[in-house]
Amino acid sequence: MKKDINFLPVEGVQIVIARKKNEVGTYDWQVFLINQNEVPITTVFVTSKGYGQLKDEEQKTSTLRHFFVEIKPNAYEVVESIMPDVFHLNNEYWVSYFIGDQIFDKKFIFVPDSIIEEHLVTVPALGLEGILHE
């Protein structure tokens, strides 16, 4: 049972929504999972979805599931592309992974309109500007 599993706090794993200028001068946005630990993380599952309201109307995106066998120490993986059309929603990334035989689990939620120009920071691990969620 889930209540019998010892979940330790997640450390050294981040979700970043970053932008990169494309060949036509606009930005492409992607979601990255960064492993800043000195050990690999394995059996990595990421579930993503968006939900919220616009003009009193409920909105939600499809739920997407991603799997990575391993993310090496101090490395990252692209989880998915993301369109600015959904930045007004809660964008949730539920990450589960193992270090050795210990499972870790955390939800990273970018609240509505948190993905804005004023929140951009340089993300050294990516060499890009993005919104960092730890």
LUMDOKE-151368 format. One record per atom (N, C-alpha, C, O): x, y, z. Coordinates in steps of 0.1 Angstrom, whole numbers, padded with zeros to 4 digits, always signed. Layout:
BEGIN
XYZ ...
***
This chain:
BEGIN
+0008-0012+0000 +0000+0000+0000 +0009+0013+0000 +0020+0013+0005 +0003+0023-0006 +0011+0035-0007 +0015+0041+0006 +0026+0047+0008 +0006+0039+0016 +0009+0045+0030 +0021+0038+0036 +0027+0043+0046 +0024+0026+0031 +0036+0018+0037 +0049+0022+0030 +0059+0017+0035 +0049+0030+0020 +0061+0034+0013 +0067+0046+0019 +0060+0056+0022 +0080+0045+0022 +0087+0057+0028 +0092+0066+0017 +0101+0063+0010 +0085+0077+0015 +0089+0087+0005 +0097+0098+0012 +0093+0105+0021 +0110+0098+0008 +0119+0109+0012 +0117+0121+0005 +0112+0121-0007 +0121+0133+0010 +0120+0145+0003 +0128+0146-0010 +0139+0140-0011 +0122+0151-0021 +0129+0152-0033 +0139+0164-0032 +0136+0175-0029 +0152+0160-0036 +0163+0170-0036 +0170+0168-0049 +0173+0157-0054 +0175+0180-0055 +0183+0179-0067 +0176+0176-0080 +0183+0173-0090 +0163+0176-0080 +0155+0173-0092 +0147+0186-0094 +0139+0190-0085 +0147+0191-0107 +0140+0203-0110 +0132+0202-0123 +0136+0194-0132 +0121+0209-0124 +0114+0210-0136 +0116+0225-0141 +0115+0234-0133 +0119+0227-0154 +0121+0240-0159 +0113+0241-0172 +0113+0232-0180 +0106+0252-0174 +0100+0256-0186 +0109+0267-0192 +0109+0278-0187 +0116+0263-0203 +0126+0272-0209 +0123+0275-0224 +0115+0268-0230 +0128+0286-0228 +0125+0291-0242 +0139+0292-0249 +0149+0294-0244 +0137+0289-0263 +0149+0290-0272 +0144+0297-0284 +0133+0293-0290 +0151+0307-0289 +0148+0314-0301 +0149+0305-0313 +0159+0298-0314 +0139+0305-0322 +0140+0296-0333 +0144+0304-0346 +0147+0316-0344 +0145+0297-0357 +0150+0304-0369 +0142+0315-0375 +0147+0323-0383 +0129+0316-0371 +0121+0327-0375 +0120+0339-0365 +0112+0348-0367 +0128+0338-0354 +0129+0349-0344 +0118+0348-0333 +0118+0358-0325 +0110+0338-0333 +0101+0336-0321 +0107+0326-0312 +0117+0320-0315 +0100+0323-0301 +0105+0314-0291 +0097+0301-0292 +0085+0300-0293 +0104+0290-0291 +0099+0277-0288 +0101+0274-0273 +0112+0276-0268 +0091+0268-0267 +0091+0265-0253 +0092+0250-0250 +0084+0243-0257 +0100+0246-0241 +0101+0232-0238 +0102+0230-0223 +0106+0239-0215 +0097+0218-0218 +0098+0215-0204 +0110+0205-0203 +0111+0195-0210 +0118+0208-0193 +0130+0200-0190 +0129+0194-0176 +0124+0200-0167 +0135+0182-0174 +0137+0176-0161 +0152+0176-0159 +0159+0170-0167 +0157+0182-0148 +0171+0183-0146 +0174+0174-0133 +0168+0176-0123 +0184+0166-0135 +0189+0158-0123 +0202+0165-0119 +0213+0163-0125 +0202+0172-0108 +0214+0178-0103 +0221+0170-0092 +0230+0175-0085 +0216+0158-0090 +0223+0149-0080 +0236+0143-0086 +0238+0144-0098 +0244+0138-0077 +0257+0131-0082 +0255+0117-0085 +0264+0110-0088 +0242+0112-0085 +0239+0098-0089 +0228+0099-0099 +0220+0108-0100 +0227+0088-0107 +0216+0088-0117 +0202+0086-0110 +0202+0080-0099 +0192+0090-0117 +0178+0087-0113 +0173+0078-0123 +0176+0079-0135 +0166+0067-0119 +0161+0057-0128 +0146+0055-0128 +0139+0060-0119 +0141+0048-0138 +0127+0045-0139 +0119+0058-0136 +0111+0058-0127 +0121+0068-0144 +0116+0081-0142 +0103+0082-0150 +0102+0081-0162 +0092+0085-0143 +0079+0088-0149 +0075+0102-0147 +0077+0107-0136 +0070+0109-0157 +0065+0122-0156 +0051+0123-0162 +0049+0119-0174 +0042+0127-0154 +0028+0129-0159 +0025+0144-0159 +0027+0151-0150 +0021+0148-0171 +0018+0163-0172 +0004+0165-0176 -0003+0157-0183 -0002+0176-0171 -0015+0181-0174 -0017+0195-0171 -0010+0201-0162 -0026+0201-0178 -0030+0215-0175 -0045+0216-0171 -0053+0209-0176 -0048+0225-0162 -0062+0227-0158 -0064+0241-0152 -0054+0247-0147 -0076+0245-0153 -0079+0258-0148 -0092+0264-0154 -0100+0257-0160 -0093+0277-0154 -0104+0284-0159 -0100+0296-0168 -0090+0302-0166 -0109+0299-0178 -0107+0311-0186 -0121+0316-0188 -0130+0310-0194 -0123+0328-0183 -0136+0335-0184 -0147+0326-0179 -0158+0324-0185 -0145+0321-0167 -0155+0313-0160 -0158+0299-0167 -0168+0293-0163 -0150+0296-0176 -0152+0283-0183 -0140+0273-0179 -0128+0277-0180 -0144+0261-0174 -0134+0251-0170 -0126+0247-0183 -0132+0244-0193 -0113+0246-0181 -0104+0242-0192 -0094+0231-0187 -0090+0232-0175 -0091+0221-0195 -0081+0212-0191 -0075+0206-0204 -0081+0205-0215 -0062+0202-0203 -0055+0196-0214 -0055+0181-0213 -0060+0176-0203 -0050+0175-0223 -0049+0160-0222 -0038+0157-0211 -0029+0165-0209 -0039+0145-0205 -0028+0141-0196 -0018+0133-0205 -0022+0124-0212 -0006+0137-0203 +0005+0130-0211 +0014+0123-0201 +0016+0128-0190 +0019+0112-0205 +0028+0104-0197 +0041+0102-0204 +0042+0098-0216 +0052+0104-0197 +0066+0102-0203 +0074+0093-0194 +0072+0093-0182 +0083+0086-0200 +0091+0076-0193 +0106+0077-0197 +0108+0078-0209 +0115+0078-0188 +0129+0078-0191 +0136+0066-0182 +0133+0066-0170 +0143+0058-0189 +0150+0047-0182 +0159+0052-0171 +0160+0048-0160 +0167+0063-0175 +0177+0068-0166 +0180+0083-0170 +0181+0086-0182 +0183+0091-0160 +0188+0104-0163 +0201+0105-0155 +0201+0104-0143 +0212+0106-0162 +0225+0106-0156 +0227+0118-0146 +0220+0127-0146 +0237+0117-0137 +0240+0128-0128 +0243+0140-0136 +0250+0140-0146 +0238+0152-0130 +0240+0165-0136 +0237+0165-0151 +0244+0172-0159 +0226+0159-0154 +0221+0159-0168 +0206+0163-0168 +0200+0164-0158 +0201+0164-0180 +0187+0167-0182 +0181+0160-0194 +0188+0154-0202 +0167+0159-0194 +0160+0154-0205 +0149+0164-0209 +0143+0171-0200 +0146+0165-0221 +0134+0172-0226 +0122+0164-0223 +0121+0152-0228 +0112+0169-0216 +0100+0162-0213 +0090+0163-0224 +0085+0153-0229 +0088+0176-0228 +0078+0179-0239 +0079+0193-0243 +0085+0201-0236 +0073+0196-0254 +0072+0210-0258 +0059+0215-0252 +0050+0208-0249 +0058+0228-0250 +0047+0234-0244 +0043+0247-0251 +0052+0255-0255 +0031+0250-0254 +0026+0261-0261 +0022+0273-0251 +0016+0270-0241 +0025+0285-0254 +0021+0296-0246 +0006+0297-0244 +0002+0303-0235 -0002+0291-0253 -0016+0290-0251 -0021+0284-0238 -0032+0287-0234 -0013+0277-0231 -0017+0270-0219 -0010+0276-0206 -0012+0271-0195 -0003+0288-0208 +0004+0294-0197 -0006+0300-0187 -0003+0302-0175 -0019+0302-0191 -0029+0307-0181 -0035+0296-0173 -0043+0299-0164 -0031+0284-0175 -0036+0272-0167 -0026+0268-0156 -0014+0273-0157 -0030+0260-0147 -0021+0253-0138 -0014+0243-0147 -0021+0234-0152 -0001+0243-0147 +0006+0233-0155 +0013+0224-0145 +0023+0228-0139 +0009+0211-0144 +0013+0202-0134 +0022+0191-0140 +0019+0185-0150 +0033+0189-0133 +0042+0178-0137 +0045+0169-0124 +0051+0174-0115 +0040+0157-0125 +0041+0148-0114 +0053+0138-0117 +0052+0131-0127 +0063+0139-0109 +0076+0132-0112 +0078+0121-0102 +0077+0124-0090 +0080+0109-0107 +0084+0098-0098 +0096+0091-0103 +0098+0089-0115 +0105+0087-0094 +0118+0081-0099 +0124+0073-0087 +0120+0074-0076 +0135+0066-0091 +0142+0058-0081 +0157+0063-0080 +0162+0067-0091 +0162+0063-0068 +0177+0064-0066 +0180+0051-0058 +0176+0049-0047 +0187+0042-0065 +0188+0028-0059 +0175+0022-0058 +0168+0021-0068 +0171+0017-0046 +0158+0011-0044 +0148+0020-0037 +0138+0015-0033 +0152+0033-0035 +0143+0042-0029 +0135+0050-0039 +0141+0055-0049 +0122+0051-0037 +0113+0058-0046 +0112+0073-0041 +0111+0075-0029 +0111+0082-0051 +0109+0096-0048 +0097+0100-0057 +0095+0095-0067 +0090+0111-0052 +0077+0114-0058 +0075+0129-0055 +0075+0133-0043 +0071+0137-0065 +0068+0151-0062 +0060+0157-0074 +0062+0154-0085 +0050+0166-0070 +0043+0173-0080 +0049+0187-0081 +0051+0194-0071 +0052+0192-0093 +0057+0205-0096 +0045+0212-0103 +0041+0208-0114 +0040+0223-0097 +0029+0230-0104 +0033+0244-0107 +0036+0252-0098 +0032+0248-0119 +0033+0262-0124 +0019+0268-0124 +0011+0264-0132 +0017+0277-0114 +0004+0283-0113 +0001+0292-0125 +0010+0296-0132 -0012+0295-0127 -0016+0304-0138 -0008+0317-0139 -0005+0323-0129 -0004+0319-0151 +0004+0332-0154 +0017+0333-0147 +0022+0344-0145 +0023+0322-0142 +0036+0323-0136 +0047+0322-0146 +0059+0325-0144 +0044+0318-0158 +0053+0316-0169 +0053+0329-0177 +0046+0330-0188 +0060+0339-0172 +0060+0353-0178 +0074+0358-0179 +0083+0353-0172 +0076+0368-0187 +0089+0374-0189 +0096+0378-0176 +0108+0376-0175 +0089+0384-0167 +0095+0389-0154 +0100+0377-0146 +0109+0380-0137 +0096+0365-0148 +0101+0354-0139 +0112+0346-0146 +0117+0337-0140 +0116+0350-0158 +0127+0343-0165 +0140+0345-0158 +0144+0356-0154 +0147+0334-0156 +0161+0334-0151 +0170+0326-0160 +0165+0317-0168 +0183+0328-0159 +0192+0320-0167 +0194+0307-0159 +0196+0306-0147 +0192+0296-0167 +0193+0282-0161 +0206+0277-0166 +0207+0272-0178 +0217+0277-0157 +0230+0273-0162 +0231+0259-0168 +0238+0257-0177 +0224+0250-0162 +0224+0236-0167 +0220+0235-0181 +0223+0225-0188 +0211+0244-0186 +0206+0244-0200 +0212+0254-0209 +0212+0252-0221 +0217+0265-0203 +0222+0276-0211 +0211+0283-0218 +0213+0289-0228 +0199+0283-0211 +0187+0289-0216 +0180+0298-0205 +0184+0296-0194 +0171+0306-0209 +0163+0314-0200 +0151+0305-0197 +0145+0299-0207 +0146+0305-0185 +0134+0297-0182 +0128+0300-0168 +0134+0308-0161 +0118+0293-0166 +0111+0294-0153 +0114+0281-0145 +0111+0270-0150 +0121+0283-0134 +0126+0272-0126 +0117+0268-0115 +0113+0277-0107 +0114+0256-0113 +0106+0251-0102 +0114+0240-0095 +0118+0230-0101 +0116+0242-0082 +0124+0232-0074 +0115+0225-0065 +0120+0216-0058 
***
